[in-house]
Amino acid sequence: MAAPPERRWGEAVLNLYIVVFFVYLFAPLLVMSLAAFNDFQYPSVTQWRGWTLRWFGELARDVRLQQGLINSLLIAMGVIAISLPCGLAGALILTRLESRWNGLLYGILVSPILTPGIILGISTLILWRNLGVPGGLFLACVAQSSFIASYCMLLFMARLQRQDRTLEDAALDLGASNLMVFRRITLPFLTPTIATAAVIGFLQSIENYNTTVFAIGGQWTLVTEIGSRFRFGLTPVINVIGVIFVVITIVCAVIWTVLRQRERQMTIR
Amino acid sequence: MRSLVATYGRGLTALFCGLALIWLLGLIVLPQLFMLERSLWWQEQPAEAFALTKRIDDLYNEVSLLEFDRRAAEGEEVAQLEARIAAKRAEIAELEAVEVAPVRVYGLANYVKMSGLHFWIFVKTIFYAMLVTLLALVVCYPIAFAAAQLASPANAALLLLGLVVPYAINELLRVYAWLMILDYQGVINSFLAWLGLVDFEKRTWVPFLEYPGAVFVAMVYAYVLFMVFPMYNTMETLDRNQLEAARDLGASTWRTHWRVVIPHARPGIAVGCIMTFMLSAGSFAVPQIISRGTGGDWFSQLIYRQFFESFNWNVGAAYAFTLLLACIVFIFLVMRLAGVGIRDIAK
């Protein structure tokens, strides 16, 4: 059945729009990546001085950026260690609590996602200043955890809503201890979500700028260091970091696609 | 709560409650309360106390001058100078005994004192953030619809993957890519120069970065995903038969969207708008990188300066709280308009 001409036009316009949209998404990344290979001291693609790999070498010698990466990883570890247990606790309570306070509690625990990042950073900084703790890695970790825990909680809640609680009841009836029920039934059921939450928390933490820049004090992470380079002079080293991000992402995306396809083929068989 | 105790026992339940409480109080509620508290006071010295402090400072200066003289002095002058120094020191001690430290004064002055310029920047920021939200909505709606309803499953997965890939790259770097395009000697201006429309030597390039539009483009780019995904999630649940039915009954494309797709996708649209507005109103990185002080400040930059350049945390806290209030008002407004509850937001 042929579509009427009007509809075909509509689809052509839409397809064109999608193409334009993806050019909008990817062209900037292409420009940025290209400048990483330009043998010119300022990041540029228009003043082309020939291909070079020298900025990769510069990155390898850049101690501040490397220390920043280490700090970012440390913070991410801390964030995961705080966010997963807190998020899980919140999710367990919210899925079981039958009270009119449930809505309010939910609203408060979700609110950090809806709060601008700079405000999370500022409020954490002010609270801990009163306790005599200055900005630094620890505060960055705490500030990020406030909203990353909310993401974790939402993931856990989505999973817990599909949980078959009769399993736990059965285990209890058969004489399992409470701890054993949690360890042998609830945790295994949540394992995939724990992995997802850890990955998402890790990525969110590494990426974060708005919250971290207020809470980090005199320390720095990879991202805040990049941020301060915008003020104090840019070199294509920053573009090299961009290229590395792009490559890692594309590799992950390809692996993910391949795995998914294989999974689909398995289910078809 | 009873069912929690029944399944996990008292010990584990207490642990869960403890963890949740630490998070709730320590990471969410207390920081906000302390920020609010901080915004409600400032340090002040009464007028006479100020004069007193000034007098004490002057005395200290005189004492150091006299001591300097004494070192050069000889004979009986020494004793004379020492006597004068002692007298001054006594006066200092006397005055310091009655000197009062600056006192905390509570009030709304940190909010009210906001200068005309700062208030204008606040209004402008909120307005711009709304504009960015609207722009993102218009740009993303067709994409979300195409991915959810028109594309085959394999194509849809590809579309979504294409959307996610730029997002794995850091926000700063994404914005930086736009900086390279819009810069004075960036890609667009170089193209214009190649066409002979502008001349770098004469500095007749188009100063894109100084226009608010540059920040818009970069912001829409930076936050597109937060608009597409909530919309996609709700649109995906729409039964395609409904679209067919609408079309068979003679509805035009516009009418189908207005009466079928949009009402169904309302929660997703609301969430997308809320996220985009919140991110752009509170965005610090985008205006900082793009405008670099040439295109006028956003409110977030103002807040940053209150903290780290003028070291006036009280005013900074007041500004931050103002921004938070604006976001809360926006969230409730959108939820009201779209008729969705807080539970719908978290999907």
Interface residues (C-beta under 8 A of the other chain):
Chain A: G10 E11 L14 Y17 I18 F21 F22 Y24 L25 F26 A27 P28 L29 V31 M32 A35 P43 S44 V45 T46 Q47 P85 C86 G87 L88 A89 G90 L92 I93 R96 L97 E98 S99 G103 L105 Y106 G107 I108 L109 V110 S111 P112 I113 L114 T115 P116 G117 I118 I119 L120 I122 S123 T124 L125 I126 L127 R129 N130 V142 S145 S146 A149 L154 M157 R165 E168 D169 L172 S177 N178 L179 V181 F182 T186 L203 E207 Y209 N210 V213 F214 V223 I226 G227 F230 I238 I241 G242 F245 V246 I248 T249 I250 C252 A253 W256 T257 R260
Chain B: M1 S3 L4 A6 T7 Y8 G9 G11 L12 L15 F16 C17 G18 L19 A20 I22 W23 L24 G26 L27 I28 V29 L30 P31 Q32 F34 M35 R38 V139 P142 I143 A146 L150 A157 L159 L161 G162 L163 V164 V165 P166 A168 I169 N170 E171 L172 L173 R174 Y176 A177 W178 M180 I181 Q185 G186 V187 S190 Y221 V224 T253 I274 M275 M278 L279 A281 G282 S283 F284 A285 Q288 I289 R292 S300 I303 Y304 F307 W313 G316 A317 A320 L323 L324 C327 I331 I342 R343 I345 A346
